[in-house]
Structure formats: structure tokens, C-alpha cells
Amino acid sequence: MDCIAEGEDQYFIDPDICIDCGACQAVCPVEAIYHEEELEEEDMAFLEKARKFYSE
């Protein structure tokens, strides 16, 4: 999974590399991988955190 990068306190999926194959969803041990469109309002902070991670 070349599109996954380790951050300081969580892992991030690079949207420029991800091909939406779903392989990471099947192996995620905490079931924490969702498509952006499927995020609940309370999870939007994680999306913003990922955007910040890849903008730096």
C-alpha cells in the first residue's frame, strides 16, 4: 500500500496515489478507512488533519 504514510499519531492515505482499490479497507485492523463521501460530521476533523498532513 504505497499510498499510506505514517504520521505522528495516525496513518494517512495520499489521495494523489490512492487508486480506490479498497485493499486497505479490508486489512485495516480498526476499520477506520472510509471514502470522503461516507464520513460522518464528527469525523470531518480527521479529513482536515489529512489535508494538512499532505499540504506540508
mmCIF file as Biopython writes it, N, C-alpha, C and O atoms, coordinates in Angstrom:
data_model
#
loop_
_atom_site.group_PDB
_atom_site.id
_atom_site.type_symbol
_atom_site.label_atom_id
_atom_site.label_alt_id
_atom_site.label_comp_id
_atom_site.label_asym_id
_atom_site.label_entity_id
_atom_site.label_seq_id
_atom_site.pdbx_PDB_ins_code
_atom_site.Cartn_x
_atom_site.Cartn_y
_atom_site.Cartn_z
_atom_site.occupancy
_atom_site.B_iso_or_equiv
_atom_site.auth_seq_id
_atom_site.auth_asym_id
_atom_site.pdbx_PDB_model_num
ATOM 1   N N  . MET A ? 1  ? 0.838   -1.161 0.000  1.0 0.0 1  A 1 
ATOM 2   C CA . MET A ? 1  ? 0.000   0.000  0.000  1.0 0.0 1  A 1 
ATOM 3   C C  . MET A ? 1  ? 0.896   1.242  0.000  1.0 0.0 1  A 1 
ATOM 4   O O  . MET A ? 1  ? 1.153   1.831  1.050  1.0 0.0 1  A 1 
ATOM 5   N N  . ASP A ? 2  ? 1.348   1.615  -1.141 1.0 0.0 2  A 1 
ATOM 6   C CA . ASP A ? 2  ? 2.245   2.752  -1.281 1.0 0.0 2  A 1 
ATOM 7   C C  . ASP A ? 2  ? 1.573   4.082  -0.964 1.0 0.0 2  A 1 
ATOM 8   O O  . ASP A ? 2  ? 2.256   5.086  -0.762 1.0 0.0 2  A 1 
ATOM 9   N N  . CYS A ? 3  ? 0.266   4.103  -0.917 1.0 0.0 3  A 1 
ATOM 10  C CA . CYS A ? 3  ? -0.420  5.374  -0.695 1.0 0.0 3  A 1 
ATOM 11  C C  . CYS A ? 3  ? -0.580  5.698  0.792  1.0 0.0 3  A 1 
ATOM 12  O O  . CYS A ? 3  ? -1.082  6.769  1.133  1.0 0.0 3  A 1 
ATOM 13  N N  . ILE A ? 4  ? -0.163  4.796  1.678  1.0 0.0 4  A 1 
ATOM 14  C CA . ILE A ? 4  ? -0.324  5.021  3.116  1.0 0.0 4  A 1 
ATOM 15  C C  . ILE A ? 4  ? 0.981   5.521  3.714  1.0 0.0 4  A 1 
ATOM 16  O O  . ILE A ? 4  ? 2.044   4.937  3.507  1.0 0.0 4  A 1 
ATOM 17  N N  . ALA A ? 5  ? 0.876   6.621  4.464  1.0 0.0 5  A 1 
ATOM 18  C CA . ALA A ? 5  ? 2.042   7.209  5.123  1.0 0.0 5  A 1 
ATOM 19  C C  . ALA A ? 5  ? 1.783   7.277  6.621  1.0 0.0 5  A 1 
ATOM 20  O O  . ALA A ? 5  ? 0.652   7.498  7.056  1.0 0.0 5  A 1 
ATOM 21  N N  . GLU A ? 6  ? 2.827   7.086  7.397  1.0 0.0 6  A 1 
ATOM 22  C CA . GLU A ? 6  ? 2.702   7.155  8.845  1.0 0.0 6  A 1 
ATOM 23  C C  . GLU A ? 6  ? 2.923   8.574  9.318  1.0 0.0 6  A 1 
ATOM 24  O O  . GLU A ? 6  ? 3.964   9.175  9.052  1.0 0.0 6  A 1 
ATOM 25  N N  . GLY A ? 7  ? 1.941   9.107  10.018 1.0 0.0 7  A 1 
ATOM 26  C CA . GLY A ? 7  ? 2.050   10.415 10.622 1.0 0.0 7  A 1 
ATOM 27  C C  . GLY A ? 7  ? 2.514   10.281 12.058 1.0 0.0 7  A 1 
ATOM 28  O O  . GLY A ? 7  ? 2.889   9.195  12.497 1.0 0.0 7  A 1 
ATOM 29  N N  . GLU A ? 8  ? 2.490   11.371 12.780 1.0 0.0 8  A 1 
ATOM 30  C CA . GLU A ? 8  ? 2.948   11.381 14.164 1.0 0.0 8  A 1 
ATOM 31  C C  . GLU A ? 8  ? 2.079   10.498 15.061 1.0 0.0 8  A 1 
ATOM 32  O O  . GLU A ? 8  ? 2.591   9.793  15.931 1.0 0.0 8  A 1 
ATOM 33  N N  . ASP A ? 9  ? 0.764   10.541 14.846 1.0 0.0 9  A 1 
ATOM 34  C CA . ASP A ? 9  ? -0.138  9.773  15.713 1.0 0.0 9  A 1 
ATOM 35  C C  . ASP A ? 9  ? -1.183  8.949  14.971 1.0 0.0 9  A 1 
ATOM 36  O O  . ASP A ? 9  ? -2.060  8.350  15.593 1.0 0.0 9  A 1 
ATOM 37  N N  . GLN A ? 10 ? -1.095  8.918  13.650 1.0 0.0 10 A 1 
ATOM 38  C CA . GLN A ? 10 ? -2.015  8.102  12.865 1.0 0.0 10 A 1 
ATOM 39  C C  . GLN A ? 10 ? -1.447  7.926  11.458 1.0 0.0 10 A 1 
ATOM 40  O O  . GLN A ? 10 ? -0.454  8.556  11.093 1.0 0.0 10 A 1 
ATOM 41  N N  . TYR A ? 11 ? -2.086  7.069  10.684 1.0 0.0 11 A 1 
ATOM 42  C CA . TYR A ? 11 ? -1.688  6.849  9.302  1.0 0.0 11 A 1 
ATOM 43  C C  . TYR A ? 11 ? -2.591  7.679  8.394  1.0 0.0 11 A 1 
ATOM 44  O O  . TYR A ? 11 ? -3.730  7.990  8.741  1.0 0.0 11 A 1 
ATOM 45  N N  . PHE A ? 12 ? -2.054  8.034  7.214  1.0 0.0 12 A 1 
ATOM 46  C CA . PHE A ? 12 ? -2.789  8.848  6.259  1.0 0.0 12 A 1 
ATOM 47  C C  . PHE A ? 12 ? -2.723  8.200  4.882  1.0 0.0 12 A 1 
ATOM 48  O O  . PHE A ? 12 ? -1.740  7.542  4.539  1.0 0.0 12 A 1 
ATOM 49  N N  . ILE A ? 13 ? -3.775  8.394  4.102  1.0 0.0 13 A 1 
ATOM 50  C CA . ILE A ? 13 ? -3.824  7.893  2.734  1.0 0.0 13 A 1 
ATOM 51  C C  . ILE A ? 13 ? -3.635  9.069  1.793  1.0 0.0 13 A 1 
ATOM 52  O O  . ILE A ? 13 ? -4.387  10.042 1.840  1.0 0.0 13 A 1 
ATOM 53  N N  . ASP A ? 14 ? -2.627  8.973  0.941  1.0 0.0 14 A 1 
ATOM 54  C CA . ASP A ? 14 ? -2.333  10.037 -0.018 1.0 0.0 14 A 1 
ATOM 55  C C  . ASP A ? 14 ? -3.341  9.967  -1.165 1.0 0.0 14 A 1 
ATOM 56  O O  . ASP A ? 14 ? -3.338  8.997  -1.923 1.0 0.0 14 A 1 
ATOM 57  N N  . PRO A ? 15 ? -4.195  10.968 -1.304 1.0 0.0 15 A 1 
ATOM 58  C CA . PRO A ? 15 ? -5.212  10.925 -2.359 1.0 0.0 15 A 1 
ATOM 59  C C  . PRO A ? 15 ? -4.642  11.012 -3.773 1.0 0.0 15 A 1 
ATOM 60  O O  . PRO A ? 15 ? -5.322  10.650 -4.733 1.0 0.0 15 A 1 
ATOM 61  N N  . ASP A ? 16 ? -3.403  11.486 -3.912 1.0 0.0 16 A 1 
ATOM 62  C CA . ASP A ? 16 ? -2.791  11.563 -5.235 1.0 0.0 16 A 1 
ATOM 63  C C  . ASP A ? 16 ? -2.251  10.209 -5.699 1.0 0.0 16 A 1 
ATOM 64  O O  . ASP A ? 16 ? -2.017  10.009 -6.891 1.0 0.0 16 A 1 
ATOM 65  N N  . ILE A ? 17 ? -2.054  9.288  -4.767 1.0 0.0 17 A 1 
ATOM 66  C CA . ILE A ? 17 ? -1.513  7.973  -5.099 1.0 0.0 17 A 1 
ATOM 67  C C  . ILE A ? 17 ? -2.587  6.886  -5.023 1.0 0.0 17 A 1 
ATOM 68  O O  . ILE A ? 17 ? -2.525  5.903  -5.762 1.0 0.0 17 A 1 
ATOM 69  N N  . CYS A ? 18 ? -3.557  7.053  -4.149 1.0 0.0 18 A 1 
ATOM 70  C CA . CYS A ? 18 ? -4.616  6.061  -3.932 1.0 0.0 18 A 1 
ATOM 71  C C  . CYS A ? 18 ? -5.405  5.838  -5.221 1.0 0.0 18 A 1 
ATOM 72  O O  . CYS A ? 18 ? -5.788  6.791  -5.900 1.0 0.0 18 A 1 
ATOM 73  N N  . ILE A ? 19 ? -5.643  4.561  -5.550 1.0 0.0 19 A 1 
ATOM 74  C CA . ILE A ? 19 ? -6.426  4.228  -6.739 1.0 0.0 19 A 1 
ATOM 75  C C  . ILE A ? 19 ? -7.809  3.686  -6.377 1.0 0.0 19 A 1 
ATOM 76  O O  . ILE A ? 19 ? -8.502  3.134  -7.232 1.0 0.0 19 A 1 
ATOM 77  N N  . ASP A ? 20 ? -8.211  3.840  -5.121 1.0 0.0 20 A 1 
ATOM 78  C CA . ASP A ? 20 ? -9.529  3.408  -4.642 1.0 0.0 20 A 1 
ATOM 79  C C  . ASP A ? 20 ? -9.790  1.927  -4.905 1.0 0.0 20 A 1 
ATOM 80  O O  . ASP A ? 20 ? -10.889 1.548  -5.312 1.0 0.0 20 A 1 
ATOM 81  N N  . CYS A ? 21 ? -8.786  1.100  -4.674 1.0 0.0 21 A 1 
ATOM 82  C CA . CYS A ? 21 ? -8.951  -0.335 -4.899 1.0 0.0 21 A 1 
ATOM 83  C C  . CYS A ? 21 ? -9.640  -1.026 -3.723 1.0 0.0 21 A 1 
ATOM 84  O O  . CYS A ? 21 ? -10.175 -2.124 -3.881 1.0 0.0 21 A 1 
ATOM 85  N N  . GLY A ? 22 ? -9.632  -0.398 -2.552 1.0 0.0 22 A 1 
ATOM 86  C CA . GLY A ? 22 ? -10.287 -0.966 -1.383 1.0 0.0 22 A 1 
ATOM 87  C C  . GLY A ? 22 ? -9.458  -1.959 -0.599 1.0 0.0 22 A 1 
ATOM 88  O O  . GLY A ? 22 ? -9.923  -2.475 0.418  1.0 0.0 22 A 1 
ATOM 89  N N  . ALA A ? 23 ? -8.248  -2.242 -1.037 1.0 0.0 23 A 1 
ATOM 90  C CA . ALA A ? 23 ? -7.406  -3.229 -0.349 1.0 0.0 23 A 1 
ATOM 91  C C  . ALA A ? 23 ? -7.099  -2.815 1.084  1.0 0.0 23 A 1 
ATOM 92  O O  . ALA A ? 23 ? -7.033  -3.669 1.969  1.0 0.0 23 A 1 
ATOM 93  N N  . CYS A ? 24 ? -6.913  -1.542 1.324  1.0 0.0 24 A 1 
ATOM 94  C CA . CYS A ? 24 ? -6.590  -1.072 2.674  1.0 0.0 24 A 1 
ATOM 95  C C  . CYS A ? 24 ? -7.793  -1.210 3.607  1.0 0.0 24 A 1 
ATOM 96  O O  . CYS A ? 24 ? -7.626  -1.478 4.796  1.0 0.0 24 A 1 
ATOM 97  N N  . GLN A ? 25 ? -8.992  -1.029 3.079  1.0 0.0 25 A 1 
ATOM 98  C CA . GLN A ? 25 ? -10.189 -1.166 3.914  1.0 0.0 25 A 1 
ATOM 99  C C  . GLN A ? 25 ? -10.306 -2.586 4.448  1.0 0.0 25 A 1 
ATOM 100 O O  . GLN A ? 25 ? -10.686 -2.787 5.602  1.0 0.0 25 A 1 
ATOM 101 N N  . ALA A ? 26 ? -9.987  -3.556 3.631  1.0 0.0 26 A 1 
ATOM 102 C CA . ALA A ? 26 ? -10.117 -4.957 4.017  1.0 0.0 26 A 1 
ATOM 103 C C  . ALA A ? 26 ? -9.126  -5.361 5.104  1.0 0.0 26 A 1 
ATOM 104 O O  . ALA A ? 26 ? -9.406  -6.280 5.874  1.0 0.0 26 A 1 
ATOM 105 N N  . VAL A ? 27 ? -7.977  -4.699 5.184  1.0 0.0 27 A 1 
ATOM 106 C CA . VAL A ? 27 ? -6.949  -5.109 6.150  1.0 0.0 27 A 1 
ATOM 107 C C  . VAL A ? 27 ? -6.790  -4.149 7.325  1.0 0.0 27 A 1 
ATOM 108 O O  . VAL A ? 27 ? -5.979  -4.401 8.215  1.0 0.0 27 A 1 
ATOM 109 N N  . CYS A ? 28 ? -7.543  -3.059 7.346  1.0 0.0 28 A 1 
ATOM 110 C CA . CYS A ? 28 ? -7.439  -2.096 8.448  1.0 0.0 28 A 1 
ATOM 111 C C  . CYS A ? 28 ? -7.953  -2.752 9.729  1.0 0.0 28 A 1 
ATOM 112 O O  . CYS A ? 28 ? -9.123  -3.128 9.799  1.0 0.0 28 A 1 
ATOM 113 N N  . PRO A ? 29 ? -7.092  -2.894 10.749 1.0 0.0 29 A 1 
ATOM 114 C CA . PRO A ? 29 ? -7.496  -3.600 11.970 1.0 0.0 29 A 1 
ATOM 115 C C  . PRO A ? 29 ? -8.515  -2.846 12.826 1.0 0.0 29 A 1 
ATOM 116 O O  . PRO A ? 29 ? -9.138  -3.446 13.702 1.0 0.0 29 A 1 
ATOM 117 N N  . VAL A ? 30 ? -8.694  -1.560 12.595 1.0 0.0 30 A 1 
ATOM 118 C CA . VAL A ? 30 ? -9.647  -0.786 13.394 1.0 0.0 30 A 1 
ATOM 119 C C  . VAL A ? 30 ? -10.801 -0.239 12.545 1.0 0.0 30 A 1 
ATOM 120 O O  . VAL A ? 30 ? -11.575 0.596  13.014 1.0 0.0 30 A 1 
ATOM 121 N N  . GLU A ? 31 ? -10.914 -0.700 11.316 1.0 0.0 31 A 1 
ATOM 122 C CA . GLU A ? 31 ? -11.984 -0.293 10.401 1.0 0.0 31 A 1 
ATOM 123 C C  . GLU A ? 31 ? -12.143 1.228  10.347 1.0 0.0 31 A 1 
ATOM 124 O O  . GLU A ? 31 ? -13.247 1.754  10.493 1.0 0.0 31 A 1 
ATOM 125 N N  . ALA A ? 32 ? -11.029 1.921  10.137 1.0 0.0 32 A 1 
ATOM 126 C CA . ALA A ? 32 ? -11.016 3.381  10.168 1.0 0.0 32 A 1 
ATOM 127 C C  . ALA A ? 32 ? -10.875 4.020  8.795  1.0 0.0 32 A 1 
ATOM 128 O O  . ALA A ? 32 ? -10.611 5.219  8.702  1.0 0.0 32 A 1 
ATOM 129 N N  . ILE A ? 33 ? -11.045 3.253  7.735  1.0 0.0 33 A 1 
ATOM 130 C CA . ILE A ? 33 ? -10.862 3.802  6.395  1.0 0.0 33 A 1 
ATOM 131 C C  . ILE A ? 33 ? -12.216 3.923  5.704  1.0 0.0 33 A 1 
ATOM 132 O O  . ILE A ? 33 ? -12.945 2.945  5.542  1.0 0.0 33 A 1 
ATOM 133 N N  . TYR A ? 34 ? -12.527 5.150  5.304  1.0 0.0 34 A 1 
ATOM 134 C CA . TYR A ? 34 ? -13.790 5.446  4.632  1.0 0.0 34 A 1 
ATOM 135 C C  . TYR A ? 34 ? -13.521 6.347  3.441  1.0 0.0 34 A 1 
ATOM 136 O O  . TYR A ? 34 ? -12.533 7.081  3.416  1.0 0.0 34 A 1 
ATOM 137 N N  . HIS A ? 35 ? -14.402 6.288  2.458  1.0 0.0 35 A 1 
ATOM 138 C CA . HIS A ? 35 ? -14.352 7.270  1.386  1.0 0.0 35 A 1 
ATOM 139 C C  . HIS A ? 35 ? -14.817 8.602  1.958  1.0 0.0 35 A 1 
ATOM 140 O O  . HIS A ? 35 ? -15.646 8.641  2.868  1.0 0.0 35 A 1 
ATOM 141 N N  . GLU A ? 36 ? -14.292 9.666  1.433  1.0 0.0 36 A 1 
ATOM 142 C CA . GLU A ? 36 ? -14.617 11.010 1.928  1.0 0.0 36 A 1 
ATOM 143 C C  . GLU A ? 36 ? -16.126 11.247 1.976  1.0 0.0 36 A 1 
ATOM 144 O O  . GLU A ? 36 ? -16.627 11.878 2.907  1.0 0.0 36 A 1 
ATOM 145 N N  . GLU A ? 37 ? -16.843 10.748 0.987  1.0 0.0 37 A 1 
ATOM 146 C CA . GLU A ? 37 ? -18.289 10.951 0.909  1.0 0.0 37 A 1 
ATOM 147 C C  . GLU A ? 37 ? -19.046 10.209 2.013  1.0 0.0 37 A 1 
ATOM 148 O O  . GLU A ? 37 ? -20.197 10.538 2.299  1.0 0.0 37 A 1 
ATOM 149 N N  . GLU A ? 38 ? -18.414 9.217  2.632  1.0 0.0 38 A 1 
ATOM 150 C CA . GLU A ? 38 ? -19.069 8.405  3.656  1.0 0.0 38 A 1 
ATOM 151 C C  . GLU A ? 38 ? -18.804 8.898  5.077  1.0 0.0 38 A 1 
ATOM 152 O O  . GLU A ? 38 ? -19.329 8.327  6.032  1.0 0.0 38 A 1 
ATOM 153 N N  . LEU A ? 39 ? -18.000 9.945  5.229  1.0 0.0 39 A 1 
ATOM 154 C CA . LEU A ? 39 ? -17.651 10.426 6.564  1.0 0.0 39 A 1 
ATOM 155 C C  . LEU A ? 39 ? -18.842 11.070 7.262  1.0 0.0 39 A 1 
ATOM 156 O O  . LEU A ? 39 ? -19.643 11.778 6.652  1.0 0.0 39 A 1 
ATOM 157 N N  . GLU A ? 40 ? -18.928 10.803 8.552  1.0 0.0 40 A 1 
ATOM 158 C CA . GLU A ? 40 ? -19.934 11.458 9.385  1.0 0.0 40 A 1 
ATOM 159 C C  . GLU A ? 40 ? -19.393 12.840 9.771  1.0 0.0 40 A 1 
ATOM 160 O O  . GLU A ? 40 ? -18.190 13.085 9.681  1.0 0.0 40 A 1 
ATOM 161 N N  . GLU A ? 41 ? -20.257 13.715 10.189 1.0 0.0 41 A 1 
ATOM 162 C CA . GLU A ? 41 ? -19.851 15.072 10.567 1.0 0.0 41 A 1 
ATOM 163 C C  . GLU A ? 41 ? -18.758 15.070 11.630 1.0 0.0 41 A 1 
ATOM 164 O O  . GLU A ? 41 ? -17.821 15.865 11.564 1.0 0.0 41 A 1 
ATOM 165 N N  . GLU A ? 42 ? -18.879 14.175 12.612 1.0 0.0 42 A 1 
ATOM 166 C CA . GLU A ? 42 ? -17.893 14.126 13.699 1.0 0.0 42 A 1 
ATOM 167 C C  . GLU A ? 42 ? -16.526 13.612 13.244 1.0 0.0 42 A 1 
ATOM 168 O O  . GLU A ? 42 ? -15.547 13.735 13.981 1.0 0.0 42 A 1 
ATOM 169 N N  . ASP A ? 43 ? -16.445 13.038 12.042 1.0 0.0 43 A 1 
ATOM 170 C CA . ASP A ? 43 ? -15.172 12.537 11.527 1.0 0.0 43 A 1 
ATOM 171 C C  . ASP A ? 43 ? -14.477 13.514 10.581 1.0 0.0 43 A 1 
ATOM 172 O O  . ASP A ? 43 ? -13.372 13.234 10.117 1.0 0.0 43 A 1 
ATOM 173 N N  . MET A ? 44 ? -15.091 14.632 10.294 1.0 0.0 44 A 1 
ATOM 174 C CA . MET A ? 44 ? -14.520 15.594 9.352  1.0 0.0 44 A 1 
ATOM 175 C C  . MET A ? 44 ? -13.198 16.176 9.839  1.0 0.0 44 A 1 
ATOM 176 O O  . MET A ? 44 ? -12.383 16.609 9.024  1.0 0.0 44 A 1 
ATOM 177 N N  . ALA A ? 45 ? -12.971 16.195 11.137 1.0 0.0 45 A 1 
ATOM 178 C CA . ALA A ? 45 ? -11.699 16.689 11.671 1.0 0.0 45 A 1 
ATOM 179 C C  . ALA A ? 45 ? -10.537 15.828 11.189 1.0 0.0 45 A 1 
ATOM 180 O O  . ALA A ? 45 ? -9.435  16.335 10.984 1.0 0.0 45 A 1 
ATOM 181 N N  . PHE A ? 46 ? -10.776 14.524 11.005 1.0 0.0 46 A 1 
ATOM 182 C CA . PHE A ? 46 ? -9.723  13.641 10.508 1.0 0.0 46 A 1 
ATOM 183 C C  . PHE A ? 46 ? -9.393  13.940 9.049  1.0 0.0 46 A 1 
ATOM 184 O O  . PHE A ? 46 ? -8.237  13.844 8.638  1.0 0.0 46 A 1 
ATOM 185 N N  . LEU A ? 47 ? -10.397 14.299 8.278  1.0 0.0 47 A 1 
ATOM 186 C CA . LEU A ? 47 ? -10.176 14.675 6.884  1.0 0.0 47 A 1 
ATOM 187 C C  . LEU A ? 47 ? -9.329  15.942 6.817  1.0 0.0 47 A 1 
ATOM 188 O O  . LEU A ? 47 ? -8.395  16.023 6.019  1.0 0.0 47 A 1 
ATOM 189 N N  . GLU A ? 48 ? -9.645  16.908 7.632  1.0 0.0 48 A 1 
ATOM 190 C CA . GLU A ? 48 ? -8.865  18.144 7.663  1.0 0.0 48 A 1 
ATOM 191 C C  . GLU A ? 48 ? -7.430  17.880 8.117  1.0 0.0 48 A 1 
ATOM 192 O O  . GLU A ? 48 ? -6.490  18.495 7.613  1.0 0.0 48 A 1 
ATOM 193 N N  . LYS A ? 49 ? -7.271  16.979 9.055  1.0 0.0 49 A 1 
ATOM 194 C CA . LYS A ? 49 ? -5.933  16.616 9.531  1.0 0.0 49 A 1 
ATOM 195 C C  . LYS A ? 49 ? -5.124  15.977 8.399  1.0 0.0 49 A 1 
ATOM 196 O O  . LYS A ? 49 ? -3.930  16.244 8.261  1.0 0.0 49 A 1 
ATOM 197 N N  . ALA A ? 50 ? -5.762  15.150 7.605  1.0 0.0 50 A 1 
ATOM 198 C CA . ALA A ? 50 ? -5.087  14.517 6.472  1.0 0.0 50 A 1 
ATOM 199 C C  . ALA A ? 50 ? -4.715  15.553 5.411  1.0 0.0 50 A 1 
ATOM 200 O O  . ALA A ? 50 ? -3.622  15.502 4.847  1.0 0.0 50 A 1 
ATOM 201 N N  . ARG A ? 51 ? -5.611  16.480 5.144  1.0 0.0 51 A 1 
ATOM 202 C CA . ARG A ? 51 ? -5.302  17.538 4.178  1.0 0.0 51 A 1 
ATOM 203 C C  . ARG A ? 51 ? -4.094  18.365 4.632  1.0 0.0 51 A 1 
ATOM 204 O O  . ARG A ? 51 ? -3.226  18.707 3.828  1.0 0.0 51 A 1 
ATOM 205 N N  . LYS A ? 52 ? -4.054  18.673 5.911  1.0 0.0 52 A 1 
ATOM 206 C CA . LYS A ? 52 ? -2.924  19.429 6.460  1.0 0.0 52 A 1 
ATOM 207 C C  . LYS A ? 52 ? -1.636  18.624 6.338  1.0 0.0 52 A 1 
ATOM 208 O O  . LYS A ? 52 ? -0.594  19.166 5.969  1.0 0.0 52 A 1 
ATOM 209 N N  . PHE A ? 53 ? -1.706  17.335 6.646  1.0 0.0 53 A 1 
ATOM 210 C CA . PHE A ? 53 ? -0.530  16.459 6.580  1.0 0.0 53 A 1 
ATOM 211 C C  . PHE A ? 53 ? 0.071   16.468 5.174  1.0 0.0 53 A 1 
ATOM 212 O O  . PHE A ? 53 ? 1.290   16.552 5.024  1.0 0.0 53 A 1 
ATOM 213 N N  . TYR A ? 54 ? -0.771  16.384 4.151  1.0 0.0 54 A 1 
ATOM 214 C CA . TYR A ? 54 ? -0.261  16.325 2.777  1.0 0.0 54 A 1 
ATOM 215 C C  . TYR A ? 54 ? 0.028   17.683 2.171  1.0 0.0 54 A 1 
ATOM 216 O O  . TYR A ? 54 ? 0.641   17.766 1.107  1.0 0.0 54 A 1 
ATOM 217 N N  . SER A ? 55 ? -0.397  18.739 2.819  1.0 0.0 55 A 1 
ATOM 218 C CA . SER A ? 55 ? -0.067  20.069 2.296  1.0 0.0 55 A 1 
ATOM 219 C C  . SER A ? 55 ? 1.307   20.539 2.769  1.0 0.0 55 A 1 
ATOM 220 O O  . SER A ? 55 ? 1.868   21.488 2.221  1.0 0.0 55 A 1 
ATOM 221 N N  . GLU A ? 56 ? 1.835   19.882 3.772  1.0 0.0 56 A 1 
ATOM 222 C CA . GLU A ? 56 ? 3.147   20.281 4.314  1.0 0.0 56 A 1 
ATOM 223 C C  . GLU A ? 56 ? 4.279   19.559 3.666  1.0 0.0 56 A 1 
ATOM 224 O O  . GLU A ? 56 ? 5.438   19.787 4.014  1.0 0.0 56 A 1 
#
